[in-house]
Amino acid sequence: MLSAAGSGKHAGIRSVRSWLLAVMNSAVAGEFIPEFAPNIVRWRKNRQEAMEAMQLRAPVQQSEAERQKAKAERIKAIADLKAMFHGERNDRRG
């Protein structure tokens, strides 16, 4: 849902409470399939390890160039995650 909303294919979640209730009801009915969960877990673990490694290498005070580089890396990580979701969705359709 969040991926579809981010790409303009869905209006988005207007009420988090209602959305969560719908997800819980579908889980109780055996209709909920957490298809993205394994990839999200893997992505979060890899990203966390990369961030920890970067913090160990980085000095306490970063220069402006280092801050810009870290920002660019975060932007790329988010773009990679979005691409992963879009690719999976297209793979399932194909």
PDB file of N, CA, C and O in Angstrom:
ATOM      1  N   MET A   1       0.823  -1.184   0.000  1.00  0.00           N
ATOM      2  CA  MET A   1       0.000   0.000   0.000  1.00  0.00           C
ATOM      3  C   MET A   1       0.870   1.252   0.000  1.00  0.00           C
ATOM      4  O   MET A   1       0.631   2.180  -0.773  1.00  0.00           O
ATOM      5  N   LEU A   2       1.884   1.277   0.873  1.00  0.00           N
ATOM      6  CA  LEU A   2       2.759   2.444   0.936  1.00  0.00           C
ATOM      7  C   LEU A   2       3.538   2.626  -0.357  1.00  0.00           C
ATOM      8  O   LEU A   2       3.740   3.749  -0.821  1.00  0.00           O
ATOM      9  N   SER A   3       3.967   1.525  -0.927  1.00  0.00           N
ATOM     10  CA  SER A   3       4.693   1.588  -2.194  1.00  0.00           C
ATOM     11  C   SER A   3       3.796   2.109  -3.303  1.00  0.00           C
ATOM     12  O   SER A   3       4.221   2.938  -4.108  1.00  0.00           O
ATOM     13  N   ALA A   4       2.563   1.633  -3.353  1.00  0.00           N
ATOM     14  CA  ALA A   4       1.615   2.085  -4.376  1.00  0.00           C
ATOM     15  C   ALA A   4       1.288   3.561  -4.179  1.00  0.00           C
ATOM     16  O   ALA A   4       1.170   4.302  -5.155  1.00  0.00           O
ATOM     17  N   ALA A   5       1.142   3.991  -2.946  1.00  0.00           N
ATOM     18  CA  ALA A   5       0.856   5.399  -2.675  1.00  0.00           C
ATOM     19  C   ALA A   5       2.034   6.268  -3.079  1.00  0.00           C
ATOM     20  O   ALA A   5       1.850   7.361  -3.615  1.00  0.00           O
ATOM     21  N   GLY A   6       3.244   5.784  -2.822  1.00  0.00           N
ATOM     22  CA  GLY A   6       4.440   6.537  -3.186  1.00  0.00           C
ATOM     23  C   GLY A   6       4.607   6.707  -4.680  1.00  0.00           C
ATOM     24  O   GLY A   6       5.201   7.684  -5.137  1.00  0.00           O
ATOM     25  N   SER A   7       4.090   5.768  -5.440  1.00  0.00           N
ATOM     26  CA  SER A   7       4.209   5.851  -6.892  1.00  0.00           C
ATOM     27  C   SER A   7       2.966   6.457  -7.543  1.00  0.00           C
ATOM     28  O   SER A   7       2.861   6.497  -8.769  1.00  0.00           O
ATOM     29  N   GLY A   8       2.019   6.930  -6.717  1.00  0.00           N
ATOM     30  CA  GLY A   8       0.826   7.574  -7.243  1.00  0.00           C
ATOM     31  C   GLY A   8      -0.251   6.613  -7.725  1.00  0.00           C
ATOM     32  O   GLY A   8      -1.211   7.043  -8.364  1.00  0.00           O
ATOM     33  N   LYS A   9      -0.114   5.326  -7.437  1.00  0.00           N
ATOM     34  CA  LYS A   9      -1.095   4.333  -7.880  1.00  0.00           C
ATOM     35  C   LYS A   9      -2.185   4.087  -6.850  1.00  0.00           C
ATOM     36  O   LYS A   9      -3.128   3.340  -7.109  1.00  0.00           O
ATOM     37  N   HIS A  10      -2.064   4.703  -5.696  1.00  0.00           N
ATOM     38  CA  HIS A  10      -3.060   4.545  -4.648  1.00  0.00           C
ATOM     39  C   HIS A  10      -3.144   5.860  -3.881  1.00  0.00           C
ATOM     40  O   HIS A  10      -2.150   6.578  -3.764  1.00  0.00           O
ATOM     41  N   ALA A  11      -4.305   6.169  -3.368  1.00  0.00           N
ATOM     42  CA  ALA A  11      -4.498   7.438  -2.667  1.00  0.00           C
ATOM     43  C   ALA A  11      -3.715   7.514  -1.360  1.00  0.00           C
ATOM     44  O   ALA A  11      -3.489   8.609  -0.846  1.00  0.00           O
ATOM     45  N   GLY A  12      -3.308   6.404  -0.828  1.00  0.00           N
ATOM     46  CA  GLY A  12      -2.565   6.409   0.416  1.00  0.00           C
ATOM     47  C   GLY A  12      -3.444   6.039   1.592  1.00  0.00           C
ATOM     48  O   GLY A  12      -4.639   5.789   1.434  1.00  0.00           O
ATOM     49  N   ILE A  13      -2.859   6.007   2.747  1.00  0.00           N
ATOM     50  CA  ILE A  13      -3.574   5.636   3.962  1.00  0.00           C
ATOM     51  C   ILE A  13      -4.078   6.921   4.611  1.00  0.00           C
ATOM     52  O   ILE A  13      -3.290   7.749   5.068  1.00  0.00           O
ATOM     53  N   ARG A  14      -5.382   7.074   4.643  1.00  0.00           N
ATOM     54  CA  ARG A  14      -5.966   8.281   5.248  1.00  0.00           C
ATOM     55  C   ARG A  14      -6.115   8.114   6.748  1.00  0.00           C
ATOM     56  O   ARG A  14      -5.937   9.069   7.504  1.00  0.00           O
ATOM     57  N   SER A  15      -6.437   6.913   7.180  1.00  0.00           N
ATOM     58  CA  SER A  15      -6.600   6.627   8.600  1.00  0.00           C
ATOM     59  C   SER A  15      -5.751   5.410   8.931  1.00  0.00           C
ATOM     60  O   SER A  15      -6.082   4.289   8.546  1.00  0.00           O
ATOM     61  N   VAL A  16      -4.678   5.631   9.633  1.00  0.00           N
ATOM     62  CA  VAL A  16      -3.788   4.531  10.006  1.00  0.00           C
ATOM     63  C   VAL A  16      -4.538   3.521  10.860  1.00  0.00           C
ATOM     64  O   VAL A  16      -4.343   2.313  10.722  1.00  0.00           O
ATOM     65  N   ARG A  17      -5.377   4.007  11.722  1.00  0.00           N
ATOM     66  CA  ARG A  17      -6.148   3.113  12.602  1.00  0.00           C
ATOM     67  C   ARG A  17      -7.046   2.183  11.780  1.00  0.00           C
ATOM     68  O   ARG A  17      -7.075   0.976  12.021  1.00  0.00           O
ATOM     69  N   SER A  18      -7.774   2.742  10.815  1.00  0.00           N
ATOM     70  CA  SER A  18      -8.654   1.922   9.967  1.00  0.00           C
ATOM     71  C   SER A  18      -7.858   0.946   9.122  1.00  0.00           C
ATOM     72  O   SER A  18      -8.251  -0.208   8.947  1.00  0.00           O
ATOM     73  N   TRP A  19      -6.731   1.418   8.598  1.00  0.00           N
ATOM     74  CA  TRP A  19      -5.888   0.549   7.763  1.00  0.00           C
ATOM     75  C   TRP A  19      -5.356  -0.611   8.592  1.00  0.00           C
ATOM     76  O   TRP A  19      -5.381  -1.759   8.148  1.00  0.00           O
ATOM     77  N   LEU A  20      -4.874  -0.313   9.798  1.00  0.00           N
ATOM     78  CA  LEU A  20      -4.335  -1.360  10.659  1.00  0.00           C
ATOM     79  C   LEU A  20      -5.425  -2.364  11.035  1.00  0.00           C
ATOM     80  O   LEU A  20      -5.171  -3.568  11.075  1.00  0.00           O
ATOM     81  N   LEU A  21      -6.616  -1.882  11.306  1.00  0.00           N
ATOM     82  CA  LEU A  21      -7.736  -2.779  11.606  1.00  0.00           C
ATOM     83  C   LEU A  21      -8.037  -3.693  10.414  1.00  0.00           C
ATOM     84  O   LEU A  21      -8.298  -4.883  10.589  1.00  0.00           O
ATOM     85  N   ALA A  22      -8.000  -3.133   9.213  1.00  0.00           N
ATOM     86  CA  ALA A  22      -8.240  -3.945   8.008  1.00  0.00           C
ATOM     87  C   ALA A  22      -7.147  -4.997   7.837  1.00  0.00           C
ATOM     88  O   ALA A  22      -7.438  -6.134   7.465  1.00  0.00           O
ATOM     89  N   VAL A  23      -5.911  -4.634   8.099  1.00  0.00           N
ATOM     90  CA  VAL A  23      -4.800  -5.592   8.003  1.00  0.00           C
ATOM     91  C   VAL A  23      -4.973  -6.700   9.039  1.00  0.00           C
ATOM     92  O   VAL A  23      -4.784  -7.876   8.729  1.00  0.00           O
ATOM     93  N   MET A  24      -5.328  -6.329  10.257  1.00  0.00           N
ATOM     94  CA  MET A  24      -5.522  -7.337  11.305  1.00  0.00           C
ATOM     95  C   MET A  24      -6.682  -8.269  10.961  1.00  0.00           C
ATOM     96  O   MET A  24      -6.588  -9.480  11.161  1.00  0.00           O
ATOM     97  N   ASN A  25      -7.775  -7.706  10.445  1.00  0.00           N
ATOM     98  CA  ASN A  25      -8.913  -8.540  10.061  1.00  0.00           C
ATOM     99  C   ASN A  25      -8.538  -9.504   8.934  1.00  0.00           C
ATOM    100  O   ASN A  25      -8.965 -10.658   8.940  1.00  0.00           O
ATOM    101  N   SER A  26      -7.750  -9.043   7.979  1.00  0.00           N
ATOM    102  CA  SER A  26      -7.345  -9.943   6.895  1.00  0.00           C
ATOM    103  C   SER A  26      -6.402 -11.020   7.420  1.00  0.00           C
ATOM    104  O   SER A  26      -6.420 -12.149   6.930  1.00  0.00           O
ATOM    105  N   ALA A  27      -5.576 -10.682   8.414  1.00  0.00           N
ATOM    106  CA  ALA A  27      -4.686 -11.682   9.018  1.00  0.00           C
ATOM    107  C   ALA A  27      -5.497 -12.744   9.754  1.00  0.00           C
ATOM    108  O   ALA A  27      -5.209 -13.936   9.644  1.00  0.00           O
ATOM    109  N   VAL A  28      -6.505 -12.315  10.499  1.00  0.00           N
ATOM    110  CA  VAL A  28      -7.363 -13.254  11.229  1.00  0.00           C
ATOM    111  C   VAL A  28      -8.098 -14.166  10.247  1.00  0.00           C
ATOM    112  O   VAL A  28      -8.291 -15.351  10.518  1.00  0.00           O
ATOM    113  N   ALA A  29      -8.506 -13.609   9.109  1.00  0.00           N
ATOM    114  CA  ALA A  29      -9.228 -14.387   8.097  1.00  0.00           C
ATOM    115  C   ALA A  29      -8.288 -15.254   7.260  1.00  0.00           C
ATOM    116  O   ALA A  29      -8.740 -16.029   6.417  1.00  0.00           O
ATOM    117  N   GLY A  30      -6.974 -15.121   7.494  1.00  0.00           N
ATOM    118  CA  GLY A  30      -6.008 -15.910   6.738  1.00  0.00           C
ATOM    119  C   GLY A  30      -5.758 -15.379   5.340  1.00  0.00           C
ATOM    120  O   GLY A  30      -5.274 -16.109   4.474  1.00  0.00           O
ATOM    121  N   GLU A  31      -6.083 -14.111   5.111  1.00  0.00           N
ATOM    122  CA  GLU A  31      -5.944 -13.511   3.782  1.00  0.00           C
ATOM    123  C   GLU A  31      -4.724 -12.606   3.654  1.00  0.00           C
ATOM    124  O   GLU A  31      -4.381 -12.187   2.548  1.00  0.00           O
ATOM    125  N   PHE A  32      -4.066 -12.299   4.768  1.00  0.00           N
ATOM    126  CA  PHE A  32      -2.928 -11.385   4.735  1.00  0.00           C
ATOM    127  C   PHE A  32      -1.653 -12.154   4.418  1.00  0.00           C
ATOM    128  O   PHE A  32      -1.331 -13.144   5.075  1.00  0.00           O
ATOM    129  N   ILE A  33      -0.938 -11.688   3.409  1.00  0.00           N
ATOM    130  CA  ILE A  33       0.330 -12.312   3.022  1.00  0.00           C
ATOM    131  C   ILE A  33       1.415 -11.230   3.086  1.00  0.00           C
ATOM    132  O   ILE A  33       1.423 -10.310   2.268  1.00  0.00           O
ATOM    133  N   PRO A  34       2.328 -11.341   4.052  1.00  0.00           N
ATOM    134  CA  PRO A  34       3.376 -10.311   4.189  1.00  0.00           C
ATOM    135  C   PRO A  34       4.474 -10.515   3.139  1.00  0.00           C
ATOM    136  O   PRO A  34       5.591 -10.914   3.469  1.00  0.00           O
ATOM    137  N   GLU A  35       4.149 -10.241   1.886  1.00  0.00           N
ATOM    138  CA  GLU A  35       5.051 -10.553   0.782  1.00  0.00           C
ATOM    139  C   GLU A  35       6.352  -9.760   0.793  1.00  0.00           C
ATOM    140  O   GLU A  35       7.367 -10.250   0.298  1.00  0.00           O
ATOM    141  N   PHE A  36       6.351  -8.559   1.340  1.00  0.00           N
ATOM    142  CA  PHE A  36       7.564  -7.747   1.318  1.00  0.00           C
ATOM    143  C   PHE A  36       8.399  -7.889   2.584  1.00  0.00           C
ATOM    144  O   PHE A  36       9.539  -7.427   2.627  1.00  0.00           O
ATOM    145  N   ALA A  37       7.847  -8.520   3.611  1.00  0.00           N
ATOM    146  CA  ALA A  37       8.521  -8.587   4.909  1.00  0.00           C
ATOM    147  C   ALA A  37       9.940  -9.158   4.849  1.00  0.00           C
ATOM    148  O   ALA A  37      10.844  -8.553   5.426  1.00  0.00           O
ATOM    149  N   PRO A  38      10.184 -10.299   4.178  1.00  0.00           N
ATOM    150  CA  PRO A  38      11.557 -10.822   4.175  1.00  0.00           C
ATOM    151  C   PRO A  38      12.558  -9.861   3.535  1.00  0.00           C
ATOM    152  O   PRO A  38      13.683  -9.724   4.015  1.00  0.00           O
ATOM    153  N   ASN A  39      12.154  -9.203   2.460  1.00  0.00           N
ATOM    154  CA  ASN A  39      13.070  -8.264   1.807  1.00  0.00           C
ATOM    155  C   ASN A  39      13.307  -7.025   2.655  1.00  0.00           C
ATOM    156  O   ASN A  39      14.414  -6.487   2.673  1.00  0.00           O
ATOM    157  N   ILE A  40      12.277  -6.569   3.357  1.00  0.00           N
ATOM    158  CA  ILE A  40      12.435  -5.406   4.219  1.00  0.00           C
ATOM    159  C   ILE A  40      13.378  -5.738   5.367  1.00  0.00           C
ATOM    160  O   ILE A  40      14.241  -4.932   5.715  1.00  0.00           O
ATOM    161  N   VAL A  41      13.221  -6.917   5.957  1.00  0.00           N
ATOM    162  CA  VAL A  41      14.108  -7.339   7.046  1.00  0.00           C
ATOM    163  C   VAL A  41      15.551  -7.398   6.557  1.00  0.00           C
ATOM    164  O   VAL A  41      16.460  -6.908   7.227  1.00  0.00           O
ATOM    165  N   ARG A  42      15.757  -7.994   5.396  1.00  0.00           N
ATOM    166  CA  ARG A  42      17.104  -8.109   4.832  1.00  0.00           C
ATOM    167  C   ARG A  42      17.686  -6.723   4.546  1.00  0.00           C
ATOM    168  O   ARG A  42      18.843  -6.451   4.867  1.00  0.00           O
ATOM    169  N   TRP A  43      16.871  -5.846   3.939  1.00  0.00           N
ATOM    170  CA  TRP A  43      17.337  -4.500   3.611  1.00  0.00           C
ATOM    171  C   TRP A  43      17.701  -3.739   4.880  1.00  0.00           C
ATOM    172  O   TRP A  43      18.743  -3.085   4.933  1.00  0.00           O
ATOM    173  N   ARG A  44      16.838  -3.821   5.920  1.00  0.00           N
ATOM    174  CA  ARG A  44      17.113  -3.116   7.172  1.00  0.00           C
ATOM    175  C   ARG A  44      18.397  -3.615   7.825  1.00  0.00           C
ATOM    176  O   ARG A  44      19.191  -2.823   8.335  1.00  0.00           O
ATOM    177  N   LYS A  45      18.596  -4.924   7.808  1.00  0.00           N
ATOM    178  CA  LYS A  45      19.811  -5.493   8.411  1.00  0.00           C
ATOM    179  C   LYS A  45      21.053  -5.012   7.663  1.00  0.00           C
ATOM    180  O   LYS A  45      22.024  -4.578   8.283  1.00  0.00           O
ATOM    181  N   ASN A  46      21.022  -5.089   6.346  1.00  0.00           N
ATOM    182  CA  ASN A  46      22.163  -4.642   5.547  1.00  0.00           C
ATOM    183  C   ASN A  46      22.432  -3.155   5.746  1.00  0.00           C
ATOM    184  O   ASN A  46      23.582  -2.734   5.876  1.00  0.00           O
ATOM    185  N   ARG A  47      21.358  -2.362   5.767  1.00  0.00           N
ATOM    186  CA  ARG A  47      21.511  -0.917   5.943  1.00  0.00           C
ATOM    187  C   ARG A  47      22.060  -0.606   7.318  1.00  0.00           C
ATOM    188  O   ARG A  47      22.928   0.256   7.454  1.00  0.00           O
ATOM    189  N   GLN A  48      21.567  -1.299   8.356  1.00  0.00           N
ATOM    190  CA  GLN A  48      22.062  -1.074   9.709  1.00  0.00           C
ATOM    191  C   GLN A  48      23.546  -1.408   9.807  1.00  0.00           C
ATOM    192  O   GLN A  48      24.315  -0.663  10.413  1.00  0.00           O
ATOM    193  N   GLU A  49      23.945  -2.527   9.213  1.00  0.00           N
ATOM    194  CA  GLU A  49      25.362  -2.905   9.229  1.00  0.00           C
ATOM    195  C   GLU A  49      26.211  -1.863   8.508  1.00  0.00           C
ATOM    196  O   GLU A  49      27.301  -1.523   8.968  1.00  0.00           O
ATOM    197  N   ALA A  50      25.722  -1.362   7.396  1.00  0.00           N
ATOM    198  CA  ALA A  50      26.460  -0.346   6.647  1.00  0.00           C
ATOM    199  C   ALA A  50      26.578   0.949   7.453  1.00  0.00           C
ATOM    200  O   ALA A  50      27.632   1.585   7.466  1.00  0.00           O
ATOM    201  N   MET A  51      25.494   1.333   8.123  1.00  0.00           N
ATOM    202  CA  MET A  51      25.522   2.556   8.932  1.00  0.00           C
ATOM    203  C   MET A  51      26.480   2.400  10.112  1.00  0.00           C
ATOM    204  O   MET A  51      27.219   3.329  10.438  1.00  0.00           O
ATOM    205  N   GLU A  52      26.471   1.238  10.748  1.00  0.00           N
ATOM    206  CA  GLU A  52      27.380   1.004  11.874  1.00  0.00           C
ATOM    207  C   GLU A  52      28.827   1.049  11.404  1.00  0.00           C
ATOM    208  O   GLU A  52      29.681   1.634  12.071  1.00  0.00           O
ATOM    209  N   ALA A  53      29.102   0.436  10.264  1.00  0.00           N
ATOM    210  CA  ALA A  53      30.464   0.458   9.727  1.00  0.00           C
ATOM    211  C   ALA A  53      30.885   1.883   9.390  1.00  0.00           C
ATOM    212  O   ALA A  53      32.030   2.267   9.632  1.00  0.00           O
ATOM    213  N   MET A  54      29.970   2.663   8.838  1.00  0.00           N
ATOM    214  CA  MET A  54      30.284   4.046   8.482  1.00  0.00           C
ATOM    215  C   MET A  54      30.552   4.867   9.740  1.00  0.00           C
ATOM    216  O   MET A  54      31.448   5.712   9.747  1.00  0.00           O
ATOM    217  N   GLN A  55      29.782   4.627  10.808  1.00  0.00           N
ATOM    218  CA  GLN A  55      29.990   5.368  12.049  1.00  0.00           C
ATOM    219  C   GLN A  55      31.333   5.036  12.682  1.00  0.00           C
ATOM    220  O   GLN A  55      31.970   5.905  13.278  1.00  0.00           O
ATOM    221  N   LEU A  56      31.769   3.783  12.559  1.00  0.00           N
ATOM    222  CA  LEU A  56      33.066   3.404  13.115  1.00  0.00           C
ATOM    223  C   LEU A  56      34.215   4.092  12.378  1.00  0.00           C
ATOM    224  O   LEU A  56      35.233   4.436  12.978  1.00  0.00           O
ATOM    225  N   ARG A  57      34.039   4.285  11.080  1.00  0.00           N
ATOM    226  CA  ARG A  57      35.077   4.926  10.267  1.00  0.00           C
ATOM    227  C   ARG A  57      35.045   6.440  10.370  1.00  0.00           C
ATOM    228  O   ARG A  57      36.080   7.094  10.236  1.00  0.00           O
ATOM    229  N   ALA A  58      33.869   7.002  10.605  1.00  0.00           N
ATOM    230  CA  ALA A  58      33.695   8.453  10.568  1.00  0.00           C
ATOM    231  C   ALA A  58      34.186   9.104  11.850  1.00  0.00           C
ATOM    232  O   ALA A  58      33.964   8.579  12.941  1.00  0.00           O
ATOM    233  N   PRO A  59      34.848  10.239  11.725  1.00  0.00           N
ATOM    234  CA  PRO A  59      35.230  10.986  12.927  1.00  0.00           C
ATOM    235  C   PRO A  59      33.977  11.604  13.557  1.00  0.00           C
ATOM    236  O   PRO A  59      32.917  11.672  12.936  1.00  0.00           O
ATOM    237  N   VAL A  60      34.129  12.046  14.795  1.00  0.00           N
ATOM    238  CA  VAL A  60      32.989  12.618  15.504  1.00  0.00           C
ATOM    239  C   VAL A  60      32.453  13.830  14.749  1.00  0.00           C
ATOM    240  O   VAL A  60      31.241  13.975  14.583  1.00  0.00           O
ATOM    241  N   GLN A  61      33.332  14.683  14.301  1.00  0.00           N
ATOM    242  CA  GLN A  61      32.929  15.853  13.523  1.00  0.00           C
ATOM    243  C   GLN A  61      33.160  15.559  12.044  1.00  0.00           C
ATOM    244  O   GLN A  61      34.261  15.188  11.637  1.00  0.00           O
ATOM    245  N   GLN A  62      32.112  15.731  11.251  1.00  0.00           N
ATOM    246  CA  GLN A  62      32.234  15.488   9.816  1.00  0.00           C
ATOM    247  C   GLN A  62      32.346  16.817   9.087  1.00  0.00           C
ATOM    248  O   GLN A  62      31.755  17.825   9.475  1.00  0.00           O
ATOM    249  N   SER A  63      33.118  16.776   8.028  1.00  0.00           N
ATOM    250  CA  SER A  63      33.212  17.962   7.183  1.00  0.00           C
ATOM    251  C   SER A  63      31.936  18.074   6.361  1.00  0.00           C
ATOM    252  O   SER A  63      31.142  17.135   6.312  1.00  0.00           O
ATOM    253  N   GLU A  64      31.738  19.204   5.725  1.00  0.00           N
ATOM    254  CA  GLU A  64      30.559  19.396   4.889  1.00  0.00           C
ATOM    255  C   GLU A  64      30.532  18.373   3.755  1.00  0.00           C
ATOM    256  O   GLU A  64      29.468  17.858   3.411  1.00  0.00           O
ATOM    257  N   ALA A  65      31.693  18.078   3.174  1.00  0.00           N
ATOM    258  CA  ALA A  65      31.755  17.091   2.088  1.00  0.00           C
ATOM    259  C   ALA A  65      31.338  15.707   2.584  1.00  0.00           C
ATOM    260  O   ALA A  65      30.637  14.977   1.883  1.00  0.00           O
ATOM    261  N   GLU A  66      31.768  15.350   3.788  1.00  0.00           N
ATOM    262  CA  GLU A  66      31.401  14.047   4.360  1.00  0.00           C
ATOM    263  C   GLU A  66      29.906  13.983   4.666  1.00  0.00           C
ATOM    264  O   GLU A  66      29.267  12.954   4.451  1.00  0.00           O
ATOM    265  N   ARG A  67      29.355  15.083   5.167  1.00  0.00           N
ATOM    266  CA  ARG A  67      27.913  15.113   5.425  1.00  0.00           C
ATOM    267  C   ARG A  67      27.122  14.976   4.124  1.00  0.00           C
ATOM    268  O   ARG A  67      26.106  14.284   4.077  1.00  0.00           O
ATOM    269  N   GLN A  68      27.595  15.640   3.075  1.00  0.00           N
ATOM    270  CA  GLN A  68      26.915  15.546   1.779  1.00  0.00           C
ATOM    271  C   GLN A  68      27.017  14.128   1.217  1.00  0.00           C
ATOM    272  O   GLN A  68      26.065  13.622   0.624  1.00  0.00           O
ATOM    273  N   LYS A  69      28.177  13.487   1.404  1.00  0.00           N
ATOM    274  CA  LYS A  69      28.347  12.125   0.929  1.00  0.00           C
ATOM    275  C   LYS A  69      27.411  11.168   1.678  1.00  0.00           C
ATOM    276  O   LYS A  69      26.794  10.299   1.061  1.00  0.00           O
ATOM    277  N   ALA A  70      27.305  11.322   2.995  1.00  0.00           N
ATOM    278  CA  ALA A  70      26.415  10.486   3.792  1.00  0.00           C
ATOM    279  C   ALA A  70      24.964  10.709   3.381  1.00  0.00           C
ATOM    280  O   ALA A  70      24.180   9.763   3.305  1.00  0.00           O
ATOM    281  N   LYS A  71      24.615  11.953   3.118  1.00  0.00           N
ATOM    282  CA  LYS A  71      23.248  12.260   2.669  1.00  0.00           C
ATOM    283  C   LYS A  71      22.961  11.589   1.337  1.00  0.00           C
ATOM    284  O   LYS A  71      21.887  11.020   1.144  1.00  0.00           O
ATOM    285  N   ALA A  72      23.917  11.655   0.417  1.00  0.00           N
ATOM    286  CA  ALA A  72      23.750  11.015  -0.894  1.00  0.00           C
ATOM    287  C   ALA A  72      23.597   9.501  -0.743  1.00  0.00           C
ATOM    288  O   ALA A  72      22.811   8.882  -1.461  1.00  0.00           O
ATOM    289  N   GLU A  73      24.345   8.902   0.188  1.00  0.00           N
ATOM    290  CA  GLU A  73      24.233   7.463   0.429  1.00  0.00           C
ATOM    291  C   GLU A  73      22.852   7.103   0.978  1.00  0.00           C
ATOM    292  O   GLU A  73      22.287   6.075   0.605  1.00  0.00           O
ATOM    293  N   ARG A  74      22.309   7.942   1.860  1.00  0.00           N
ATOM    294  CA  ARG A  74      20.965   7.688   2.386  1.00  0.00           C
ATOM    295  C   ARG A  74      19.923   7.801   1.278  1.00  0.00           C
ATOM    296  O   ARG A  74      19.002   6.987   1.207  1.00  0.00           O
ATOM    297  N   ILE A  75      20.061   8.790   0.426  1.00  0.00           N
ATOM    298  CA  ILE A  75      19.124   8.968  -0.683  1.00  0.00           C
ATOM    299  C   ILE A  75      19.191   7.765  -1.618  1.00  0.00           C
ATOM    300  O   ILE A  75      18.159   7.285  -2.088  1.00  0.00           O
ATOM    301  N   LYS A  76      20.403   7.277  -1.889  1.00  0.00           N
ATOM    302  CA  LYS A  76      20.560   6.113  -2.763  1.00  0.00           C
ATOM    303  C   LYS A  76      19.944   4.873  -2.123  1.00  0.00           C
ATOM    304  O   LYS A  76      19.316   4.068  -2.810  1.00  0.00           O
ATOM    305  N   ALA A  77      20.120   4.714  -0.815  1.00  0.00           N
ATOM    306  CA  ALA A  77      19.551   3.552  -0.123  1.00  0.00           C
ATOM    307  C   ALA A  77      18.025   3.560  -0.219  1.00  0.00           C
ATOM    308  O   ALA A  77      17.405   2.517  -0.424  1.00  0.00           O
ATOM    309  N   ILE A  78      17.435   4.726  -0.071  1.00  0.00           N
ATOM    310  CA  ILE A  78      15.971   4.826  -0.186  1.00  0.00           C
ATOM    311  C   ILE A  78      15.535   4.526  -1.610  1.00  0.00           C
ATOM    312  O   ILE A  78      14.547   3.823  -1.820  1.00  0.00           O
ATOM    313  N   ALA A  79      16.262   5.051  -2.591  1.00  0.00           N
ATOM    314  CA  ALA A  79      15.934   4.774  -3.995  1.00  0.00           C
ATOM    315  C   ALA A  79      16.071   3.288  -4.303  1.00  0.00           C
ATOM    316  O   ALA A  79      15.254   2.726  -5.032  1.00  0.00           O
ATOM    317  N   ASP A  80      17.101   2.648  -3.750  1.00  0.00           N
ATOM    318  CA  ASP A  80      17.291   1.209  -3.956  1.00  0.00           C
ATOM    319  C   ASP A  80      16.120   0.417  -3.375  1.00  0.00           C
ATOM    320  O   ASP A  80      15.639  -0.536  -3.989  1.00  0.00           O
ATOM    321  N   LEU A  81      15.668   0.818  -2.192  1.00  0.00           N
ATOM    322  CA  LEU A  81      14.540   0.137  -1.563  1.00  0.00           C
ATOM    323  C   LEU A  81      13.276   0.294  -2.408  1.00  0.00           C
ATOM    324  O   LEU A  81      12.533  -0.667  -2.607  1.00  0.00           O
ATOM    325  N   LYS A  82      13.038   1.504  -2.902  1.00  0.00           N
ATOM    326  CA  LYS A  82      11.869   1.729  -3.757  1.00  0.00           C
ATOM    327  C   LYS A  82      11.963   0.893  -5.028  1.00  0.00           C
ATOM    328  O   LYS A  82      10.970   0.310  -5.465  1.00  0.00           O
ATOM    329  N   ALA A  83      13.150   0.833  -5.621  1.00  0.00           N
ATOM    330  CA  ALA A  83      13.334   0.044  -6.839  1.00  0.00           C
ATOM    331  C   ALA A  83      13.093  -1.433  -6.568  1.00  0.00           C
ATOM    332  O   ALA A  83      12.537  -2.143  -7.406  1.00  0.00           O
ATOM    333  N   MET A  84      13.516  -1.895  -5.388  1.00  0.00           N
ATOM    334  CA  MET A  84      13.305  -3.288  -5.030  1.00  0.00           C
ATOM    335  C   MET A  84      11.808  -3.595  -4.989  1.00  0.00           C
ATOM    336  O   MET A  84      11.366  -4.623  -5.501  1.00  0.00           O
ATOM    337  N   PHE A  85      11.030  -2.698  -4.378  1.00  0.00           N
ATOM    338  CA  PHE A  85       9.588  -2.916  -4.314  1.00  0.00           C
ATOM    339  C   PHE A  85       8.955  -2.878  -5.689  1.00  0.00           C
ATOM    340  O   PHE A  85       8.117  -3.720  -6.013  1.00  0.00           O
ATOM    341  N   HIS A  86       9.345  -1.914  -6.496  1.00  0.00           N
ATOM    342  CA  HIS A  86       8.768  -1.804  -7.836  1.00  0.00           C
ATOM    343  C   HIS A  86       9.148  -3.006  -8.684  1.00  0.00           C
ATOM    344  O   HIS A  86       8.317  -3.505  -9.444  1.00  0.00           O
ATOM    345  N   GLY A  87      10.368  -3.478  -8.574  1.00  0.00           N
ATOM    346  CA  GLY A  87      10.814  -4.647  -9.329  1.00  0.00           C
ATOM    347  C   GLY A  87      10.075  -5.898  -8.931  1.00  0.00           C
ATOM    348  O   GLY A  87       9.703  -6.701  -9.787  1.00  0.00           O
ATOM    349  N   GLU A  88       9.855  -6.080  -7.621  1.00  0.00           N
ATOM    350  CA  GLU A  88       9.123  -7.261  -7.156  1.00  0.00           C
ATOM    351  C   GLU A  88       7.697  -7.251  -7.659  1.00  0.00           C
ATOM    352  O   GLU A  88       7.166  -8.280  -8.078  1.00  0.00           O
ATOM    353  N   ARG A  89       7.084  -6.091  -7.616  1.00  0.00           N
ATOM    354  CA  ARG A  89       5.702  -5.988  -8.049  1.00  0.00           C
ATOM    355  C   ARG A  89       5.611  -6.294  -9.556  1.00  0.00           C
ATOM    356  O   ARG A  89       4.682  -6.967 -10.004  1.00  0.00           O
ATOM    357  N   ASN A  90       6.570  -5.802 -10.315  1.00  0.00           N
ATOM    358  CA  ASN A  90       6.569  -6.086 -11.755  1.00  0.00           C
ATOM    359  C   ASN A  90       6.875  -7.544 -12.038  1.00  0.00           C
ATOM    360  O   ASN A  90       6.327  -8.105 -12.987  1.00  0.00           O
ATOM    361  N   ASP A  91       7.746  -8.185 -11.236  1.00  0.00           N
ATOM    362  CA  ASP A  91       8.067  -9.602 -11.414  1.00  0.00           C
ATOM    363  C   ASP A  91       6.835 -10.458 -11.195  1.00  0.00           C
ATOM    364  O   ASP A  91       6.634 -11.442 -11.906  1.00  0.00           O
ATOM    365  N   ARG A  92       6.023 -10.110 -10.244  1.00  0.00           N
ATOM    366  CA  ARG A  92       4.818 -10.895  -9.946  1.00  0.00           C
ATOM    367  C   ARG A  92       3.786 -10.766 -11.068  1.00  0.00           C
ATOM    368  O   ARG A  92       3.024 -11.699 -11.320  1.00  0.00           O
ATOM    369  N   ARG A  93       3.762  -9.625 -11.734  1.00  0.00           N
ATOM    370  CA  ARG A  93       2.810  -9.423 -12.825  1.00  0.00           C
ATOM    371  C   ARG A  93       3.233 -10.161 -14.082  1.00  0.00           C
ATOM    372  O   ARG A  93       2.403 -10.656 -14.844  1.00  0.00           O
ATOM    373  N   GLY A  94       4.550 -10.224 -14.282  1.00  0.00           N
ATOM    374  CA  GLY A  94       5.092 -10.783 -15.515  1.00  0.00           C
ATOM    375  C   GLY A  94       4.927 -12.236 -15.586  1.00  0.00           C
ATOM    376  O   GLY A  94       5.335 -12.856 -16.568  1.00  0.00           O
TER     377      GLY A  94
END
